[in-house]
């Protein structure tokens, strides 16, 4: 009874949160604080509101804040003037004041304080970057009543936990237009990112124009998206677009591995060819000459995944490139694991796998747990939320921060598929929380694959984040791919794994009836749980702590969902979950009539739900040149399920064999409106139906 009541309370709490933030009225806003992402470090709320009158003035101490002024004018149309001082009155004014106190000096150039009172707004910062970050918070404080803006009164003091908070796109493998990149940069700016890592080169293409070596942009050098590249003008435009938003663009030439397009351009068989070093040094020099050091202080040289003999560069190649970059006063970033650079004592290490480790004396960036191409929208957001970046709650001179990465290795048929087939936007929001606010849970690694127990404060913190995430989805991401709905309230109990002896079609007594325990082949099996979430990993593919120790077997999962009426609904149903990397890893892809090649099944009220009709059944694992189309639940047409009025039994069969990739399942009813997704109203979940 206690669990059911808790589920019911949580359900109505979230409905109430959504109601409060959906209504355009001050009365609703008074009930609850606005949903801020990322969370400010210190906040004190008031029940009062700043309601701008006519003839509002902006008073700003320092020039160079044109975008700040523009965004304020979009929020408050009644702004009539921008002044350098305001000696007459403090009413009906938005003030930006430079504050060089010790506090702001110690907290960094992005720190700010924001004071919203009934008659005025005041922002204090030490640098224009702090003003800009404050305005992003102010935008989230804004509501509207009959098109009239008003802002919740509060006192906020805020600063980033980590000095570097980044997002990376791989445009070497799949080209992405400047327009779509700018859309993502705008989202980064709104959520206080300050680094955009652009992976410009890879085997399929060298995507940055060179005036010195025009052959690099020749279509014949590109195995994907032939002829698609960024002109130098495009690149400079992107750098400036980022700088206007206080984001630093880090360009990456990934060498000497990942260099097939480079070698094609010059008809070079091996990266040891004596022509390689002068060409690459000239390319680094040309890149540095495009943008001054204050706008582009970093160059990324890759150095990772040099698997083949023809990718091995000469012993002096990387030291030479490092020296060239230093001549232009650029800081070098390299991947780890990756090739060690002889004599290197200054590069910044970017960690990309569990085998990566920071070199002694080198500062580092963490990208070990955040590859969006491996993540599903549900358990993936749990992982990003509990990721303790650099293994710490906050950064320092060595622990610089993290870069969230989108490595859609496989060919895509349209650039928009990068955002549609990877949980990019929900991932960016959740990661911004970890990177700006910091993750204080010392035992966060326990929750990378399994949500915490509902009785704990860390579970409540995740639910709070989840509620804010869904509010932002509805407020700011309409008609953009944002595959997330509330999931932390969905309980499951599991049983197994039963030994299927290599036959994943084998049936076990759970399919006949639900009992408290079963005896099968002399062994007693009991249900265990509850575990919570829309996606459950009995065992995680990256070895994160999870409940199952066995490497194979058949598990059954059970929950009950209450529907107030008889209805047909859409549902996200999935098994395995395909990484958008390495082809169809864990394949072959299922044949028609299968959910997955391990013969998974789902029943609702004893009626089996048929799998989709696949576009590309039976594809081999090594099929990265055939674009994904309907492999994962969140970008294919949802399954149709029928719920009766009252409680409905949902039972899943999830076999696994050691040769597979991901042992997981997903079941979440959803409401779709075009590409916009939201929760289905009126549903409750429980492990004890009928209470």
N, C-alpha and C positions, 0 to 999 in steps of 0.2 A: 504493500500500500504506500509506503514511504517513497519508493522509487517512482511509482506511477504519479503520485502527487508532485514529485519534483519535476517529472517530465511535463506534466500539465502546467505547472507554474512557469517553467522555462519557456514553454510554447507561448503562453499569453504574455510573458515578459517581452519576447521578441516581437510579437504582433503589436504590442504597445509601443515599443521602440520605433517600429516602422511607421505606425500611425502618427506618432509625434513628429517624425521628421518628414512625413509626406504632406502634412497640413500646412498651408501657407498662412499661419496665424500665430500671433505672439502668445496667445494663451497656451497653445500646445507646446511652443518652444520653452515656456517657463517650467514645464514639468521635468525636463531632462536636459542635460548638457549636450551641446552639439557634438556630432561624431567627427572628431579630428583624427586624421591620419597624416603623418605619424603623430603619436601622442607627444604633446609638449612635456618638457621635463618638470615644470611646475605650473599649476593652474589653480586659480581661485575664481569661482563663478559667482555671478550676481544674478538676481531675478529681473534686473532692469534691462532696458534696451536702448541702444543708441539709434535714434530715428532721424536720419539726416534731414535738415530743413533745406530751404532754398539758399542759394548763394554760398555754398560750401567752398572753403579755401583749403588748398594744400600748402603747408609751410614746410619747406625742405632745406636742410642745412647745406647739402652738398649736391653739386651737379652730377650728371652721369646716371641718373635714375629714370630715364625716359620710359622704360618698360613698366616700372613701378607706377609712374603717373598714369600711363595708358590703362593699366589694369584697374587702378582706382577709379578712373573715369568711366570704365565699363561697369563697375560695381555701383558707383554713385554718380548718376548722370547730372546731378545738380551742381557738380563742381564747376566753379566759374573762373578760378584763377589759381596760379601756382606762384608762390612767393618765396623769397629767401628768408624772410622773417615776418613776424606778426606781433607787433608791440601793442596793439589796441585791445584785443580780446582773445579769450581762449575758447569762446563758444563757436559752434558750427565750424570747427576747424579740424583738419587731419594733419598732425605735426610729425615730422621726421627729424629727430635730433641726434647729432653725433654725440656719443658718450664714450670718452676714452678712459673711463674708470678702470681700475685694476680688474674688476669682474669681467668685463668684456675682453680685456686683453688676455686673460687666462683662459677664457672659454672659446676664443677664436673668432675669426672674422665673420662667421655665419651666425653667431649668437645675437639675440635680440630680446628686448622686452616689449610687450604690447599691452597697452592700457586702454580699454574701451569703457568710456563713461557715458552718462546720459547725453552729454552735450558735445563730446569731443573724443577723438582717438589720438593717442600719442604712441609713437614707435621710437625706441632708442636702440642704437647699434653703433658699432665702431667702424663699420664698413658698409658700402652699398649692398654687399651680399647679404648682410643681416637684414637690411630693409626689405630686400626682395623676399627672403624667407618669411619674414613677418607678414608680408602681403599675401603669401600663399595660405597662411593660417587665417588671415582676415577673410579671404574668399570663402573658407569653409565655415566661418562664423555667420556669413551672410544668409539671410532668408528674405522672403519677399511677401508682401501683402498688397494685392492689387497693383503689381508691378513696382511697388515702392520698396526700396531696400531698407532693411533694418538689421542690426547686429547685436548679438548677445553681449552684454557687458561682462567684462572679466579682467583679470590681471594675469598675464602670462610672462614667465621668464623661461627662455628656451635656448638650447644649444645642442649640437650633434654629439652623439656618443663616439662616433668614429669620424676622422677627418676626411676619409674617402668613401663615398657611397655611390657605386656605379652600376651601369647596365651595359651589356655588350650585345651587339648584333653581328652575326657572321654573314657578310655580304659577299665574301669570296666564293662561297658555294652556291648561294642563291642571291641574285641581285635584288635590291630593294630601292624603289624610287626615292628621290630626295623628299618628295611630298610625304611619303609614308614614314620616312625616318624622322621628319620634323614633327609629325603627329606623336611619335613616341618620345621625342625630346620634350614636347610640351607636357606630356604626362610626367616625365622625369622631373621637370621643373616644378610642377604642381605638388609633387611629393618629396621635394627637397633632396633630390639626387644632385651630385656635383661632378660626376665623371661619366662620359659616354665613350665607351671602348668600341672602336670600329675595326673589325677584323677584315681588312681590305683585300687580302690575298690568300688564295688557297689553290689546291690542285685544279679546280674547274676554271679559275680565272684570276687574273691580276686586274683589279677593278679601278685603279687610279691611273689616270692619264699621266704619261711622261712626255714632255717635249723633247727630252734627250733621246728617248727610246720609244718612238711611236709604235714600234712593232708589238709592244706589250698589249695594246688595245685592239690588235687585229683579231677578227672573229675566229680565225683559224687556230688561235692559241687557246680558245675557251671551249671546254667540253660541255658547259652549261651556259644558258643565257648568252649565246654568242653575240658579240658586239655591244654588250651592256657594260658600261663603265661610268665612272664619275670624272667629268672634266676637272681640270684644276680649279676652274671658276666654281663648279659645284662644291668641291671640297672646301675651298675658302669660305663659301657661303655657309656651309654646315658648321665650320669652326666658329664663324661669327655669330651664327644663330645660337649656338651653344653658349658662347661667351656672354651674349646679351642676357642670358638666363643664369649666369654664374655657374655654368657647367663647362668643364674642361674636356675637350675631345682628345682621346688618345688613339692615334692611328697605329695599326699593326701591320707590318710586313712579316708574315710568318715564314721564316727561313731558318736553316737550309732545307728542312723538311717541308711538306705541303707546297712543293715548288714545281709541280708539273707544268703549269701554265708558263711560268718563268722560263723553264728549260725549252719548252716548245718555241717560245718567241725568239730565242737565240740559237736554236738547233744545237743545244748543249745536252750531252748525254749524262754528264755527272757534275755535281756541284763542286767537284775538285778541279774542274776546268779552270785554267789560269785567267780566263775572261771574266769569271764570276765575281771575283773580289772587286775589281775596278768598277764594274757595272753597278753592283750593289752599293758601293760607296758613293757613286755618283747619284744613285736614286735616293739614298738617305740625305745627301747634300741638297738635292733638288726639293725634297719634301720639306726640309728645314727652311729653305729659302722662301717657301710659299707663305709661311705664317711666322710672325715674330715669336720669340721665346715666351713673352709674357702671356700670349694667347694659347700657345701650344708647348708647354714645358716638357712633355713626355713623348717618347717614341718607344713603341713596343716592337721587339725583334723576334718574338716567337721562341724558337729554339727547341720546340717540343716534337715528339713523335718522329724522330729520325730513324725510321725502321729499316731502310734499305741502303745498300752500299752506294748507290748513285745519288742518294740524298746527303751523304756525308760531305761536309765542306772541308776545305784545307784547314790545317791547325791554326792558321793566323786569320781566318776569315772573320769570325765573330769578334776577336779582339780588335781587328782593324775597324769594323763597323762601330764598335763601342767608342773607339777613339774619334772617329768622324763625328758621331753624335755629340761627343764632349766638346768638340771644336765649336759647335753651335750652342753650347751650354744647355743641351737637352739631357734630361734624366732618362735612363734606359730601364724598361720593364722587360722581364723574361719569364717564361713559364717554368715551373718546377712541378713534376719532373721535366727535365729538359737538359740540353747539353750545357755543361759547365764552360764558362768563358775564362780562358787562362788570364790570370792577372786581374780579374774583375773583383773589385772591392766595394763598388758603389751601386750596382744595379739593384732594382727593386724586384723582389721575387713574387710572382703570382702563382699561388698554389692551385692546382686543378684536379688532383685526385688524392685518395687516401695515402698514396705513396709519396705525395709531395711533402716537403719539409722546408722550413725557412733556413737559409744558409746563415751561419753564425756571422753576426755583424751587419746583416742585410735587413732592411725593413721589408715588410711583406704585405700582400693583399690576398685575401682568402676567397677562392671560388670553388671550394671543394664540395660543398653540399647543395649547390644551387643551380644545376644545369636544368633549365626549363624543358629541354627536349626529352629528358628522362622522367619528368614529373607529370602526374595526373592532377587535375584541378583540386581534388579533395585532400588526399593524404599528402600531396605535394605542398599544399598551403600549410598544413601542420608542420611539415619539415622545415619550410622557410621561416615560419614563426619561431620555432624553437632552435633554430640555428644560432649557436653562440659564435658569432663571427670572430675569427682569430682566437677562438677558445676563451673569449673574455667578454665581460659585460660592457667594456668600453675600450677605446683605442688609446694608443700612445705613439711615441716617435717610431716605434718598431712595428706595432700592430696598426697598420694604416686604415684597414677597413675591408670591405668586400665589394666584388663586382658580380652582379647577377648576370648569368650568361644564357643566351638563346642560341644553341648550336643545332639548328635544324639541318643535320648533315645530308638528309635525303633530298633529292630533287623535288621541287614543288612545281605545280602547274600554274600557279598564280602567286604573286608576291603576298597577297592578303592571307594566303594559307599559313604563312609563318605566324601570324597573330591568331588565326582561327584554330590551328592545330596544336598550338602550345599555349599554356595558360599564362600568357605574357602579362596582360593587364592586372588580373588579380595577383599574380606573382610579384609584380612591381610594387603594388600597394603593401602587401604583407612584408616584403623584404625591406621596404622603406621603414617600417616599424622597427625591425630588428637593427637596421643600420643607423637610424637617427636616434631612436629612444634607447636602444640597447636591450639585450635579453638578459634579465637578471637571474633567471632560473639556473642555478649551478648544476643541476642534474638534468638540464635540457636535452642531453643526448638520449635519455631514456624515452623521450617522446617524439623522436624523429619519425617513428613508424606507428606509434600507438598513442592515442590521446591519453592524457592523465586521468586519474580517477576523478569522477564528478564531485567528490567531497573535498577536493583540494583547491587551493587558491590559484594554482597555475592553470587548472581547468577553467575556472571562472575568468581568469585573464584572457585565455584563448576565446571563450565565448564572447567576452567584451569586444575583442578584436574582430571576431566574426560578425557580430552585429553591426559594427561600424563599417566593415567591408561591404556588407549587403546594402547598407544605406548609400554608400558611395557608388556602388554599382547602379542603383536606381537614379541617383541624382546626376551623375557625371559621365556615365558610360552607356547611355542609351544609343542603340544602333552601332555599338562597337562590340567586338567579341569579348565577353566577360563571363566565362563558364564557371560560375560558382553560385551555389545556393546554400542556405544554412544546413549543416550536417551534423553538428556536434551533439544534437539531441537524439540521434538515431542509435538505439542500443541493439546489440547482437549477442546471442550466445552461440558458441561453437562446440562442436564435438569432433573428435578424431585427433590426429589422422589415422584412419583405417588403412591397413596394409592392402593395397590393391595388387601387389605382386606383379607390377608392370602392365596390368590391364586397367586402363583408366575408365573403361566402360563398366567395370564391376559395380554392382549395386549392393548396398548395405541396408540393414534393418531400418534405418532412419527414414528411408523412402516409403516404408509401409505404414508406419505410425510414429507419433511423437511420444516418447517415454522419457522418464527421468534418467534412465541409464539403459545400457544394452550390453549383452554378453555376445561376443562374436569370436568364434574360433578359440574359445577358452579365455578370452581377455575381456575385462569389464571396461566399458567406455562411459564416461560421464560428461555432461555439458559443462563448459567452463565459460567464464565471462562475468559480467558483460564487458564488451568492448564497444566503443562508440565511433561512429563516423559513417559517411556515405561510401567511402572506400576503405576496405580492411585488408591489411597485409598479414596473413598468418605467419609468413616469414618474408623478410625484406631482401630484395635482390642485391642491395649494397651491404647487407650484413648488419643493419641497424638493429638494436634490441627489439625483439618481437617474440610473441608467445610460443612459437613452434620451433623445436630443435631439429626435428626430422627433416631430411632432404627430399622426401617424397611421401605420397599417401593421398587419401581422400578425406577432405574436411566437409562438414555440413554446417551451414549458418542459418540461424532462425531469428526472425523478429515478427512482430504483429503491428499492423497499421490500422488505425481507426479512421473510418470515413463517415461523415454525417449523413451521406446519401449514397444511393447506387450511382456510380459514375464511371465513365471511361476516362483515363488519364494518360498523359505522356509520362514516360519514365526513362531515366538514364540507367541502362543496364550494361554492364561490361565485365569481362574477365580478362585477365592477363595484363592488359594495358601496354600499348606498343610504344617504345621509345622512338622518337623521330630521329633516329641515329642508327647507323649500322644496318641499313635495310630493315627487314622485318625480323628483328632480333628475337630469338626464341621461336622462330617459325619452324616449319612452314605455316603460312596463314591457313586458317580453317577452310575446309570445303563447305559447299552449300549444305545446310542442315546442321551445322555445328556452330556453337558460340565460340569455341576455341578448340584447338587440335587435341586438348586433353579431355574432351567430352564433358565439359561443364554443362550444368542445367539449372533452371530456375522454375519453381512452381508457385503460383498464387492460389490459395485455397484448393490445392491439389491439382490445379490445371497447369500443365506445362506451357511456358511462354516460348514461342518459336523464335529462333535467332533471325537476324536480318537476312535479306537476300543480298549477298556480297557482290560488290562490283568486280573484285579481283580475287576469287577464291583460289586457294591452293598455291599461292605464290611462295617461292623458296625464300629462305631467310636472306640470301644475298640478292636483293632486288632493290637496291637504293636508287636506281635510275628510273624506277616506276613510281610516280608520285602517289602518296597516300590520298585516299578519297573518303573512305567510310570506316576505317579501321578502329577508331576509338569512339566511345559513346557520345562525347561532347561536341563532335562536329559532324555526326551523321544524324539522319532523321531519328527521333526518339522512338522507343518501343511503345506500343499501346498496351495498357493493362486495364482490366476491369476490376473495380472494387465494389463490394456490396456495402450497404449501410451497416455499420457496426465494425467489428474487428475482423481483420483479414490476415491469414497466415502467409508469410513469405518465407520460403525455404529454398536455399541454394546449395547445390552440390559443386564442390570446387576441388577436383583432383589435381594432382601435380606430379610431374616426373622430373628427375634431376636434370634432364636436358633442356627443360623449359627455362624461361627467363624471369618471369614475375608471377609469384603466387599471390593472387589478389582477386578481389571481386568488388563490384560497385552496384548499388541499387539506391536510387533516389527519385521519387516522383518530382516532376518539374512542370512549370507553366511556361510555355513559349509564346512569344509575340514577335514574329520574324526571327531576328537573331537575339532578341532580348529574352533573358531567362529569369525566372523568379520562383519563389516558393509557392506550393499549392496550399491555399488557405484551408483551414479546418481539419487538417490531418494531425493525428497524434500517433506516437510510436511507443510501444511498451513490450516488455517480455512477459507480462502477466495480463493477458486480455480479459476484459469483462469486469475489472475492478472499478 
